[in-house]
Protein backbone atom coordinates (compact mmCIF):
# COMPACT_ATOMS: atom_id res chain seq x y z
CA UNK A 1 0.00 0.00 0.00
CA UNK A 2 1.60 3.27 -1.09
CA UNK A 3 1.03 5.84 1.63
CA UNK A 4 -0.29 9.21 0.60
CA UNK A 5 -0.65 10.65 4.12
CA UNK A 6 0.52 9.57 7.58
CA UNK A 7 -0.03 11.08 11.02
CA UNK A 8 0.53 10.06 14.64
CA UNK A 9 -1.74 11.29 17.39
CA UNK A 10 -2.59 10.49 20.99
CA UNK A 11 -6.19 9.88 22.01
CA UNK A 12 -6.32 9.35 25.76
CA UNK A 13 -4.19 6.31 26.48
CA UNK A 14 -3.91 5.30 22.83
CA UNK A 15 -1.13 6.11 20.39
CA UNK A 16 -2.67 6.10 16.94
CA UNK A 17 -0.81 6.09 13.66
CA UNK A 18 -3.22 6.85 10.86
CA UNK A 19 -2.44 6.64 7.18
CA UNK A 20 -4.23 7.03 3.88
CA UNK A 21 -3.20 5.13 0.78
CA UNK A 22 -3.01 6.64 -2.68
CA UNK A 23 -6.13 4.55 -3.43
CA UNK A 24 -8.02 6.40 -0.69
CA UNK A 25 -8.28 3.63 1.91
CA UNK A 26 -7.41 4.23 5.54
CA UNK A 27 -5.25 2.26 7.96
CA UNK A 28 -4.83 2.51 11.72
CA UNK A 29 -2.10 1.22 13.98
CA UNK A 30 -3.31 1.50 17.57
CA UNK A 31 -1.23 0.96 20.69
CA UNK A 32 -2.49 1.07 24.25
CA UNK A 33 0.21 3.10 26.03
CA UNK A 34 -0.52 1.39 29.36
CA UNK A 35 -0.73 -2.30 28.40
CA UNK A 36 1.29 -2.20 25.17
CA UNK A 37 -1.49 -4.07 23.34
CA UNK A 38 -1.44 -3.30 19.61
CA UNK A 39 -3.69 -3.73 16.64
CA UNK A 40 -3.46 -2.84 12.97
CA UNK A 41 -6.43 -2.39 10.72
CA UNK A 42 -6.09 -1.72 6.98
CA UNK A 43 -8.51 -1.18 4.14
CA UNK A 44 -10.96 0.96 6.09
CA UNK A 45 -13.36 3.24 4.31
CA UNK A 46 -13.96 6.75 5.65
CA UNK A 47 -17.04 5.73 7.67
CA UNK A 48 -15.24 2.84 9.42
CA UNK A 49 -12.22 5.06 10.05
CA UNK A 50 -14.35 7.81 11.65
CA UNK A 51 -16.23 5.28 13.81
CA UNK A 52 -13.02 3.79 15.16
CA UNK A 53 -11.55 7.20 15.98
CA UNK A 54 -14.80 8.18 17.77
CA UNK A 55 -14.73 4.90 19.66
CA UNK A 56 -11.16 5.47 20.79
CA UNK A 57 -12.08 8.86 22.23
CA UNK A 58 -15.11 7.57 24.19
CA UNK A 59 -14.46 3.96 25.29
CA UNK A 60 -12.46 3.55 28.47
CA UNK A 61 -12.02 -0.24 28.23
CA UNK A 62 -9.43 -1.19 25.61
CA UNK A 63 -10.67 -4.81 25.52
CA UNK A 64 -13.91 -3.54 23.93
CA UNK A 65 -12.05 -1.66 21.20
CA UNK A 66 -9.72 -4.52 20.39
CA UNK A 67 -12.66 -6.95 20.46
CA UNK A 68 -14.49 -4.84 17.88
CA UNK A 69 -11.38 -4.64 15.71
CA UNK A 70 -10.78 -8.39 16.01
CA UNK A 71 -14.39 -9.18 15.07
CA UNK A 72 -14.06 -6.93 12.00
CA UNK A 73 -10.99 -8.87 10.90
CA UNK A 74 -12.71 -12.23 11.47
CA UNK A 75 -15.91 -11.13 9.69
PDB file of N, CA, C and O in Angstrom:
ATOM      1  N   UNK A   1       0.847  -1.177   0.000  1.00  0.00           N
ATOM      2  CA  UNK A   1       0.000   0.000   0.000  1.00  0.00           C
ATOM      3  C   UNK A   1       0.892   1.240   0.000  1.00  0.00           C
ATOM      4  O   UNK A   1       1.624   1.468   0.964  1.00  0.00           O
ATOM      5  N   UNK A   2       0.846   2.023  -1.037  1.00  0.00           N
ATOM      6  CA  UNK A   2       1.602   3.268  -1.094  1.00  0.00           C
ATOM      7  C   UNK A   2       0.894   4.313  -0.239  1.00  0.00           C
ATOM      8  O   UNK A   2      -0.293   4.582  -0.424  1.00  0.00           O
ATOM      9  N   UNK A   3       1.629   4.894   0.691  1.00  0.00           N
ATOM     10  CA  UNK A   3       1.030   5.838   1.635  1.00  0.00           C
ATOM     11  C   UNK A   3       1.034   7.248   1.062  1.00  0.00           C
ATOM     12  O   UNK A   3       2.068   7.761   0.633  1.00  0.00           O
ATOM     13  N   UNK A   4      -0.124   7.851   1.066  1.00  0.00           N
ATOM     14  CA  UNK A   4      -0.293   9.215   0.602  1.00  0.00           C
ATOM     15  C   UNK A   4      -0.129  10.202   1.764  1.00  0.00           C
ATOM     16  O   UNK A   4       0.422  11.291   1.605  1.00  0.00           O
ATOM     17  N   UNK A   5      -0.628   9.787   2.942  1.00  0.00           N
ATOM     18  CA  UNK A   5      -0.648  10.655   4.119  1.00  0.00           C
ATOM     19  C   UNK A   5      -0.448   9.798   5.353  1.00  0.00           C
ATOM     20  O   UNK A   5      -0.987   8.694   5.432  1.00  0.00           O
ATOM     21  N   UNK A   6       0.329  10.294   6.332  1.00  0.00           N
ATOM     22  CA  UNK A   6       0.522   9.568   7.579  1.00  0.00           C
ATOM     23  C   UNK A   6       0.603  10.564   8.719  1.00  0.00           C
ATOM     24  O   UNK A   6       1.193  11.636   8.580  1.00  0.00           O
ATOM     25  N   UNK A   7       0.000  10.200   9.866  1.00  0.00           N
ATOM     26  CA  UNK A   7      -0.031  11.081  11.020  1.00  0.00           C
ATOM     27  C   UNK A   7      -0.050  10.231  12.281  1.00  0.00           C
ATOM     28  O   UNK A   7      -0.627   9.144  12.293  1.00  0.00           O
ATOM     29  N   UNK A   8       0.574  10.723  13.335  1.00  0.00           N
ATOM     30  CA  UNK A   8       0.528  10.061  14.637  1.00  0.00           C
ATOM     31  C   UNK A   8      -0.123  11.007  15.625  1.00  0.00           C
ATOM     32  O   UNK A   8       0.223  12.187  15.697  1.00  0.00           O
ATOM     33  N   UNK A   9      -1.078  10.473  16.393  1.00  0.00           N
ATOM     34  CA  UNK A   9      -1.738  11.287  17.393  1.00  0.00           C
ATOM     35  C   UNK A   9      -1.985  10.461  18.640  1.00  0.00           C
ATOM     36  O   UNK A   9      -1.921   9.232  18.607  1.00  0.00           O
ATOM     37  N   UNK A  10      -2.266  11.140  19.731  1.00  0.00           N
ATOM     38  CA  UNK A  10      -2.589  10.491  20.988  1.00  0.00           C
ATOM     39  C   UNK A  10      -4.033  10.799  21.323  1.00  0.00           C
ATOM     40  O   UNK A  10      -4.448  11.957  21.346  1.00  0.00           O
ATOM     41  N   UNK A  11      -4.799   9.738  21.584  1.00  0.00           N
ATOM     42  CA  UNK A  11      -6.187   9.880  22.008  1.00  0.00           C
ATOM     43  C   UNK A  11      -6.288   9.169  23.349  1.00  0.00           C
ATOM     44  O   UNK A  11      -6.339   7.940  23.409  1.00  0.00           O
ATOM     45  N   UNK A  12      -6.315   9.954  24.428  1.00  0.00           N
ATOM     46  CA  UNK A  12      -6.320   9.352  25.758  1.00  0.00           C
ATOM     47  C   UNK A  12      -5.086   8.505  25.959  1.00  0.00           C
ATOM     48  O   UNK A  12      -3.961   8.995  25.866  1.00  0.00           O
ATOM     49  N   UNK A  13      -5.301   7.220  26.236  1.00  0.00           N
ATOM     50  CA  UNK A  13      -4.188   6.307  26.483  1.00  0.00           C
ATOM     51  C   UNK A  13      -3.679   5.636  25.220  1.00  0.00           C
ATOM     52  O   UNK A  13      -2.766   4.814  25.287  1.00  0.00           O
ATOM     53  N   UNK A  14      -4.245   5.967  24.078  1.00  0.00           N
ATOM     54  CA  UNK A  14      -3.913   5.302  22.826  1.00  0.00           C
ATOM     55  C   UNK A  14      -2.989   6.143  21.952  1.00  0.00           C
ATOM     56  O   UNK A  14      -3.182   7.350  21.800  1.00  0.00           O
ATOM     57  N   UNK A  15      -1.994   5.494  21.387  1.00  0.00           N
ATOM     58  CA  UNK A  15      -1.134   6.114  20.388  1.00  0.00           C
ATOM     59  C   UNK A  15      -1.624   5.582  19.052  1.00  0.00           C
ATOM     60  O   UNK A  15      -1.619   4.375  18.810  1.00  0.00           O
ATOM     61  N   UNK A  16      -2.042   6.489  18.197  1.00  0.00           N
ATOM     62  CA  UNK A  16      -2.675   6.102  16.941  1.00  0.00           C
ATOM     63  C   UNK A  16      -1.852   6.620  15.772  1.00  0.00           C
ATOM     64  O   UNK A  16      -1.595   7.819  15.662  1.00  0.00           O
ATOM     65  N   UNK A  17      -1.443   5.712  14.908  1.00  0.00           N
ATOM     66  CA  UNK A  17      -0.805   6.094  13.656  1.00  0.00           C
ATOM     67  C   UNK A  17      -1.845   5.872  12.571  1.00  0.00           C
ATOM     68  O   UNK A  17      -2.288   4.749  12.333  1.00  0.00           O
ATOM     69  N   UNK A  18      -2.222   6.952  11.923  1.00  0.00           N
ATOM     70  CA  UNK A  18      -3.219   6.854  10.855  1.00  0.00           C
ATOM     71  C   UNK A  18      -2.534   7.113   9.529  1.00  0.00           C
ATOM     72  O   UNK A  18      -1.612   7.923   9.437  1.00  0.00           O
ATOM     73  N   UNK A  19      -2.995   6.416   8.504  1.00  0.00           N
ATOM     74  CA  UNK A  19      -2.444   6.641   7.181  1.00  0.00           C
ATOM     75  C   UNK A  19      -3.531   6.459   6.130  1.00  0.00           C
ATOM     76  O   UNK A  19      -4.520   5.755   6.336  1.00  0.00           O
ATOM     77  N   UNK A  20      -3.311   7.112   5.010  1.00  0.00           N
ATOM     78  CA  UNK A  20      -4.232   7.025   3.883  1.00  0.00           C
ATOM     79  C   UNK A  20      -3.413   6.609   2.672  1.00  0.00           C
ATOM     80  O   UNK A  20      -2.363   7.184   2.383  1.00  0.00           O
ATOM     81  N   UNK A  21      -3.911   5.602   1.971  1.00  0.00           N
ATOM     82  CA  UNK A  21      -3.204   5.134   0.779  1.00  0.00           C
ATOM     83  C   UNK A  21      -3.529   6.030  -0.402  1.00  0.00           C
ATOM     84  O   UNK A  21      -4.470   6.822  -0.360  1.00  0.00           O
ATOM     85  N   UNK A  22      -2.746   5.894  -1.446  1.00  0.00           N
ATOM     86  CA  UNK A  22      -3.011   6.636  -2.680  1.00  0.00           C
ATOM     87  C   UNK A  22      -4.365   6.240  -3.259  1.00  0.00           C
ATOM     88  O   UNK A  22      -4.986   7.021  -3.980  1.00  0.00           O
ATOM     89  N   UNK A  23      -4.828   5.021  -2.943  1.00  0.00           N
ATOM     90  CA  UNK A  23      -6.128   4.547  -3.435  1.00  0.00           C
ATOM     91  C   UNK A  23      -7.292   5.093  -2.607  1.00  0.00           C
ATOM     92  O   UNK A  23      -8.456   4.888  -2.954  1.00  0.00           O
ATOM     93  N   UNK A  24      -6.975   5.787  -1.514  1.00  0.00           N
ATOM     94  CA  UNK A  24      -8.020   6.399  -0.695  1.00  0.00           C
ATOM     95  C   UNK A  24      -8.539   5.540   0.439  1.00  0.00           C
ATOM     96  O   UNK A  24      -9.561   5.880   1.037  1.00  0.00           O
ATOM     97  N   UNK A  25      -7.866   4.425   0.761  1.00  0.00           N
ATOM     98  CA  UNK A  25      -8.279   3.628   1.911  1.00  0.00           C
ATOM     99  C   UNK A  25      -7.451   4.024   3.125  1.00  0.00           C
ATOM    100  O   UNK A  25      -6.328   4.514   3.002  1.00  0.00           O
ATOM    101  N   UNK A  26      -8.025   3.800   4.288  1.00  0.00           N
ATOM    102  CA  UNK A  26      -7.414   4.230   5.537  1.00  0.00           C
ATOM    103  C   UNK A  26      -6.864   3.032   6.300  1.00  0.00           C
ATOM    104  O   UNK A  26      -7.361   1.914   6.165  1.00  0.00           O
ATOM    105  N   UNK A  27      -5.835   3.278   7.100  1.00  0.00           N
ATOM    106  CA  UNK A  27      -5.253   2.258   7.963  1.00  0.00           C
ATOM    107  C   UNK A  27      -4.979   2.884   9.324  1.00  0.00           C
ATOM    108  O   UNK A  27      -4.645   4.064   9.424  1.00  0.00           O
ATOM    109  N   UNK A  28      -5.125   2.075  10.367  1.00  0.00           N
ATOM    110  CA  UNK A  28      -4.827   2.513  11.722  1.00  0.00           C
ATOM    111  C   UNK A  28      -3.901   1.508  12.385  1.00  0.00           C
ATOM    112  O   UNK A  28      -4.085   0.297  12.263  1.00  0.00           O
ATOM    113  N   UNK A  29      -2.906   2.028  13.087  1.00  0.00           N
ATOM    114  CA  UNK A  29      -2.095   1.216  13.982  1.00  0.00           C
ATOM    115  C   UNK A  29      -2.355   1.820  15.358  1.00  0.00           C
ATOM    116  O   UNK A  29      -2.061   2.991  15.600  1.00  0.00           O
ATOM    117  N   UNK A  30      -2.910   1.006  16.255  1.00  0.00           N
ATOM    118  CA  UNK A  30      -3.313   1.499  17.573  1.00  0.00           C
ATOM    119  C   UNK A  30      -2.498   0.778  18.631  1.00  0.00           C
ATOM    120  O   UNK A  30      -2.364  -0.445  18.601  1.00  0.00           O
ATOM    121  N   UNK A  31      -1.954   1.546  19.567  1.00  0.00           N
ATOM    122  CA  UNK A  31      -1.226   0.957  20.688  1.00  0.00           C
ATOM    123  C   UNK A  31      -1.763   1.541  21.984  1.00  0.00           C
ATOM    124  O   UNK A  31      -1.886   2.757  22.129  1.00  0.00           O
ATOM    125  N   UNK A  32      -2.081   0.659  22.922  1.00  0.00           N
ATOM    126  CA  UNK A  32      -2.494   1.074  24.255  1.00  0.00           C
ATOM    127  C   UNK A  32      -1.213   1.412  25.009  1.00  0.00           C
ATOM    128  O   UNK A  32      -0.382   0.530  25.229  1.00  0.00           O
ATOM    129  N   UNK A  33      -1.035   2.663  25.407  1.00  0.00           N
ATOM    130  CA  UNK A  33       0.215   3.098  26.025  1.00  0.00           C
ATOM    131  C   UNK A  33       0.405   2.512  27.419  1.00  0.00           C
ATOM    132  O   UNK A  33       1.517   2.552  27.946  1.00  0.00           O
ATOM    133  N   UNK A  34      -0.638   1.973  28.029  1.00  0.00           N
ATOM    134  CA  UNK A  34      -0.524   1.387  29.363  1.00  0.00           C
ATOM    135  C   UNK A  34      -0.193  -0.102  29.291  1.00  0.00           C
ATOM    136  O   UNK A  34       0.714  -0.571  29.978  1.00  0.00           O
ATOM    137  N   UNK A  35      -0.923  -0.839  28.467  1.00  0.00           N
ATOM    138  CA  UNK A  35      -0.731  -2.296  28.396  1.00  0.00           C
ATOM    139  C   UNK A  35       0.224  -2.726  27.293  1.00  0.00           C
ATOM    140  O   UNK A  35       0.762  -3.832  27.336  1.00  0.00           O
ATOM    141  N   UNK A  36       0.441  -1.857  26.300  1.00  0.00           N
ATOM    142  CA  UNK A  36       1.290  -2.203  25.172  1.00  0.00           C
ATOM    143  C   UNK A  36       0.568  -3.007  24.100  1.00  0.00           C
ATOM    144  O   UNK A  36       1.161  -3.349  23.077  1.00  0.00           O
ATOM    145  N   UNK A  37      -0.712  -3.313  24.326  1.00  0.00           N
ATOM    146  CA  UNK A  37      -1.485  -4.072  23.341  1.00  0.00           C
ATOM    147  C   UNK A  37      -1.587  -3.266  22.048  1.00  0.00           C
ATOM    148  O   UNK A  37      -1.779  -2.051  22.073  1.00  0.00           O
ATOM    149  N   UNK A  38      -1.453  -3.968  20.910  1.00  0.00           N
ATOM    150  CA  UNK A  38      -1.441  -3.301  19.611  1.00  0.00           C
ATOM    151  C   UNK A  38      -2.396  -3.975  18.643  1.00  0.00           C
ATOM    152  O   UNK A  38      -2.691  -5.166  18.748  1.00  0.00           O
ATOM    153  N   UNK A  39      -2.870  -3.176  17.696  1.00  0.00           N
ATOM    154  CA  UNK A  39      -3.694  -3.726  16.635  1.00  0.00           C
ATOM    155  C   UNK A  39      -3.527  -2.881  15.391  1.00  0.00           C
ATOM    156  O   UNK A  39      -3.410  -1.658  15.463  1.00  0.00           O
ATOM    157  N   UNK A  40      -3.516  -3.548  14.249  1.00  0.00           N
ATOM    158  CA  UNK A  40      -3.462  -2.843  12.968  1.00  0.00           C
ATOM    159  C   UNK A  40      -4.703  -3.184  12.176  1.00  0.00           C
ATOM    160  O   UNK A  40      -5.163  -4.326  12.172  1.00  0.00           O
ATOM    161  N   UNK A  41      -5.230  -2.198  11.516  1.00  0.00           N
ATOM    162  CA  UNK A  41      -6.431  -2.387  10.719  1.00  0.00           C
ATOM    163  C   UNK A  41      -6.237  -1.618   9.415  1.00  0.00           C
ATOM    164  O   UNK A  41      -6.036  -0.403   9.424  1.00  0.00           O
ATOM    165  N   UNK A  42      -6.300  -2.338   8.291  1.00  0.00           N
ATOM    166  CA  UNK A  42      -6.087  -1.717   6.980  1.00  0.00           C
ATOM    167  C   UNK A  42      -7.334  -1.864   6.125  1.00  0.00           C
ATOM    168  O   UNK A  42      -8.203  -2.687   6.412  1.00  0.00           O
ATOM    169  N   UNK A  43      -7.413  -1.073   5.092  1.00  0.00           N
ATOM    170  CA  UNK A  43      -8.507  -1.180   4.139  1.00  0.00           C
ATOM    171  C   UNK A  43      -9.818  -0.599   4.626  1.00  0.00           C
ATOM    172  O   UNK A  43     -10.886  -0.992   4.155  1.00  0.00           O
ATOM    173  N   UNK A  44      -9.749   0.332   5.564  1.00  0.00           N
ATOM    174  CA  UNK A  44     -10.957   0.958   6.093  1.00  0.00           C
ATOM    175  C   UNK A  44     -11.487   2.002   5.125  1.00  0.00           C
ATOM    176  O   UNK A  44     -10.714   2.699   4.467  1.00  0.00           O
ATOM    177  N   UNK A  45     -12.811   2.108   5.039  1.00  0.00           N
ATOM    178  CA  UNK A  45     -13.365   3.235   4.310  1.00  0.00           C
ATOM    179  C   UNK A  45     -13.505   4.399   5.289  1.00  0.00           C
ATOM    180  O   UNK A  45     -13.246   4.234   6.481  1.00  0.00           O
ATOM    181  N   UNK A  46     -13.903   5.551   4.812  1.00  0.00           N
ATOM    182  CA  UNK A  46     -13.964   6.749   5.652  1.00  0.00           C
ATOM    183  C   UNK A  46     -14.922   6.574   6.823  1.00  0.00           C
ATOM    184  O   UNK A  46     -14.625   7.025   7.929  1.00  0.00           O
ATOM    185  N   UNK A  47     -16.061   5.931   6.604  1.00  0.00           N
ATOM    186  CA  UNK A  47     -17.042   5.734   7.671  1.00  0.00           C
ATOM    187  C   UNK A  47     -16.482   4.845   8.789  1.00  0.00           C
ATOM    188  O   UNK A  47     -16.631   5.165   9.968  1.00  0.00           O
ATOM    189  N   UNK A  48     -15.845   3.742   8.423  1.00  0.00           N
ATOM    190  CA  UNK A  48     -15.239   2.844   9.418  1.00  0.00           C
ATOM    191  C   UNK A  48     -14.131   3.566  10.177  1.00  0.00           C
ATOM    192  O   UNK A  48     -14.019   3.438  11.396  1.00  0.00           O
ATOM    193  N   UNK A  49     -13.326   4.313   9.458  1.00  0.00           N
ATOM    194  CA  UNK A  49     -12.223   5.060  10.050  1.00  0.00           C
ATOM    195  C   UNK A  49     -12.747   6.054  11.087  1.00  0.00           C
ATOM    196  O   UNK A  49     -12.233   6.108  12.205  1.00  0.00           O
ATOM    197  N   UNK A  50     -13.759   6.834  10.731  1.00  0.00           N
ATOM    198  CA  UNK A  50     -14.347   7.808  11.651  1.00  0.00           C
ATOM    199  C   UNK A  50     -14.941   7.138  12.884  1.00  0.00           C
ATOM    200  O   UNK A  50     -14.782   7.631  14.000  1.00  0.00           O
ATOM    201  N   UNK A  51     -15.630   6.005  12.680  1.00  0.00           N
ATOM    202  CA  UNK A  51     -16.233   5.284  13.805  1.00  0.00           C
ATOM    203  C   UNK A  51     -15.175   4.806  14.789  1.00  0.00           C
ATOM    204  O   UNK A  51     -15.354   4.922  16.001  1.00  0.00           O
ATOM    205  N   UNK A  52     -14.083   4.273  14.278  1.00  0.00           N
ATOM    206  CA  UNK A  52     -13.024   3.790  15.165  1.00  0.00           C
ATOM    207  C   UNK A  52     -12.362   4.939  15.924  1.00  0.00           C
ATOM    208  O   UNK A  52     -12.061   4.794  17.109  1.00  0.00           O
ATOM    209  N   UNK A  53     -12.136   6.052  15.282  1.00  0.00           N
ATOM    210  CA  UNK A  53     -11.555   7.195  15.983  1.00  0.00           C
ATOM    211  C   UNK A  53     -12.508   7.719  17.058  1.00  0.00           C
ATOM    212  O   UNK A  53     -12.066   8.075  18.150  1.00  0.00           O
ATOM    213  N   UNK A  54     -13.807   7.772  16.764  1.00  0.00           N
ATOM    214  CA  UNK A  54     -14.796   8.177  17.774  1.00  0.00           C
ATOM    215  C   UNK A  54     -14.791   7.202  18.937  1.00  0.00           C
ATOM    216  O   UNK A  54     -14.827   7.612  20.097  1.00  0.00           O
ATOM    217  N   UNK A  55     -14.747   5.926  18.634  1.00  0.00           N
ATOM    218  CA  UNK A  55     -14.734   4.896  19.662  1.00  0.00           C
ATOM    219  C   UNK A  55     -13.521   5.035  20.568  1.00  0.00           C
ATOM    220  O   UNK A  55     -13.639   4.895  21.785  1.00  0.00           O
ATOM    221  N   UNK A  56     -12.377   5.304  19.999  1.00  0.00           N
ATOM    222  CA  UNK A  56     -11.158   5.475  20.789  1.00  0.00           C
ATOM    223  C   UNK A  56     -11.273   6.640  21.763  1.00  0.00           C
ATOM    224  O   UNK A  56     -10.721   6.590  22.862  1.00  0.00           O
ATOM    225  N   UNK A  57     -11.983   7.682  21.365  1.00  0.00           N
ATOM    226  CA  UNK A  57     -12.078   8.856  22.233  1.00  0.00           C
ATOM    227  C   UNK A  57     -13.141   8.706  23.317  1.00  0.00           C
ATOM    228  O   UNK A  57     -13.167   9.504  24.254  1.00  0.00           O
ATOM    229  N   UNK A  58     -14.032   7.692  23.215  1.00  0.00           N
ATOM    230  CA  UNK A  58     -15.105   7.567  24.194  1.00  0.00           C
ATOM    231  C   UNK A  58     -15.040   6.307  25.053  1.00  0.00           C
ATOM    232  O   UNK A  58     -15.522   6.324  26.186  1.00  0.00           O
ATOM    233  N   UNK A  59     -14.470   5.234  24.562  1.00  0.00           N
ATOM    234  CA  UNK A  59     -14.461   3.962  25.289  1.00  0.00           C
ATOM    235  C   UNK A  59     -13.265   3.912  26.229  1.00  0.00           C
ATOM    236  O   UNK A  59     -12.130   4.156  25.822  1.00  0.00           O
ATOM    237  N   UNK A  60     -13.532   3.595  27.481  1.00  0.00           N
ATOM    238  CA  UNK A  60     -12.462   3.550  28.471  1.00  0.00           C
ATOM    239  C   UNK A  60     -11.843   2.159  28.595  1.00  0.00           C
ATOM    240  O   UNK A  60     -10.745   2.026  29.136  1.00  0.00           O
ATOM    241  N   UNK A  61     -12.520   1.126  28.109  1.00  0.00           N
ATOM    242  CA  UNK A  61     -12.024  -0.240  28.234  1.00  0.00           C
ATOM    243  C   UNK A  61     -11.399  -0.686  26.910  1.00  0.00           C
ATOM    244  O   UNK A  61     -12.115  -0.894  25.930  1.00  0.00           O
ATOM    245  N   UNK A  62     -10.074  -0.833  26.872  1.00  0.00           N
ATOM    246  CA  UNK A  62      -9.428  -1.188  25.609  1.00  0.00           C
ATOM    247  C   UNK A  62      -9.837  -2.562  25.091  1.00  0.00           C
ATOM    248  O   UNK A  62      -9.774  -2.801  23.885  1.00  0.00           O
ATOM    249  N   UNK A  63     -10.254  -3.474  25.972  1.00  0.00           N
ATOM    250  CA  UNK A  63     -10.672  -4.811  25.523  1.00  0.00           C
ATOM    251  C   UNK A  63     -11.863  -4.704  24.581  1.00  0.00           C
ATOM    252  O   UNK A  63     -11.982  -5.502  23.652  1.00  0.00           O
ATOM    253  N   UNK A  64     -12.743  -3.738  24.802  1.00  0.00           N
ATOM    254  CA  UNK A  64     -13.909  -3.540  23.935  1.00  0.00           C
ATOM    255  C   UNK A  64     -13.447  -3.113  22.544  1.00  0.00           C
ATOM    256  O   UNK A  64     -13.915  -3.648  21.539  1.00  0.00           O
ATOM    257  N   UNK A  65     -12.540  -2.159  22.488  1.00  0.00           N
ATOM    258  CA  UNK A  65     -12.053  -1.656  21.199  1.00  0.00           C
ATOM    259  C   UNK A  65     -11.352  -2.761  20.429  1.00  0.00           C
ATOM    260  O   UNK A  65     -11.625  -2.960  19.245  1.00  0.00           O
ATOM    261  N   UNK A  66     -10.452  -3.480  21.085  1.00  0.00           N
ATOM    262  CA  UNK A  66      -9.716  -4.521  20.385  1.00  0.00           C
ATOM    263  C   UNK A  66     -10.635  -5.686  20.019  1.00  0.00           C
ATOM    264  O   UNK A  66     -10.400  -6.364  19.019  1.00  0.00           O
ATOM    265  N   UNK A  67     -11.673  -5.926  20.812  1.00  0.00           N
ATOM    266  CA  UNK A  67     -12.664  -6.946  20.463  1.00  0.00           C
ATOM    267  C   UNK A  67     -13.418  -6.576  19.204  1.00  0.00           C
ATOM    268  O   UNK A  67     -13.658  -7.428  18.349  1.00  0.00           O
ATOM    269  N   UNK A  68     -13.792  -5.314  19.081  1.00  0.00           N
ATOM    270  CA  UNK A  68     -14.488  -4.844  17.880  1.00  0.00           C
ATOM    271  C   UNK A  68     -13.571  -4.951  16.663  1.00  0.00           C
ATOM    272  O   UNK A  68     -13.998  -5.401  15.600  1.00  0.00           O
ATOM    273  N   UNK A  69     -12.331  -4.545  16.814  1.00  0.00           N
ATOM    274  CA  UNK A  69     -11.380  -4.636  15.709  1.00  0.00           C
ATOM    275  C   UNK A  69     -11.143  -6.089  15.313  1.00  0.00           C
ATOM    276  O   UNK A  69     -11.087  -6.409  14.126  1.00  0.00           O
ATOM    277  N   UNK A  70     -11.005  -6.968  16.301  1.00  0.00           N
ATOM    278  CA  UNK A  70     -10.781  -8.392  16.005  1.00  0.00           C
ATOM    279  C   UNK A  70     -11.988  -9.004  15.312  1.00  0.00           C
ATOM    280  O   UNK A  70     -11.824  -9.823  14.408  1.00  0.00           O
ATOM    281  N   UNK A  71     -13.199  -8.625  15.714  1.00  0.00           N
ATOM    282  CA  UNK A  71     -14.394  -9.179  15.075  1.00  0.00           C
ATOM    283  C   UNK A  71     -14.503  -8.685  13.638  1.00  0.00           C
ATOM    284  O   UNK A  71     -14.997  -9.409  12.774  1.00  0.00           O
ATOM    285  N   UNK A  72     -14.049  -7.462  13.372  1.00  0.00           N
ATOM    286  CA  UNK A  72     -14.061  -6.934  12.001  1.00  0.00           C
ATOM    287  C   UNK A  72     -13.132  -7.765  11.131  1.00  0.00           C
ATOM    288  O   UNK A  72     -13.473  -8.109   9.999  1.00  0.00           O
ATOM    289  N   UNK A  73     -11.955  -8.089  11.663  1.00  0.00           N
ATOM    290  CA  UNK A  73     -10.989  -8.872  10.899  1.00  0.00           C
ATOM    291  C   UNK A  73     -11.510 -10.286  10.634  1.00  0.00           C
ATOM    292  O   UNK A  73     -11.289 -10.841   9.557  1.00  0.00           O
ATOM    293  N   UNK A  74     -12.200 -10.865  11.614  1.00  0.00           N
ATOM    294  CA  UNK A  74     -12.711 -12.233  11.468  1.00  0.00           C
ATOM    295  C   UNK A  74     -13.919 -12.287  10.539  1.00  0.00           C
ATOM    296  O   UNK A  74     -14.167 -13.304   9.891  1.00  0.00           O
ATOM    297  N   UNK A  75     -14.679 -11.171  10.475  1.00  0.00           N
ATOM    298  CA  UNK A  75     -15.910 -11.129   9.687  1.00  0.00           C
ATOM    299  C   UNK A  75     -15.634 -10.915   8.282  1.00  0.00           C
ATOM    300  O   UNK A  75     -16.559 -10.853   7.473  1.00  0.00           O
TER     301      UNK A  75
END
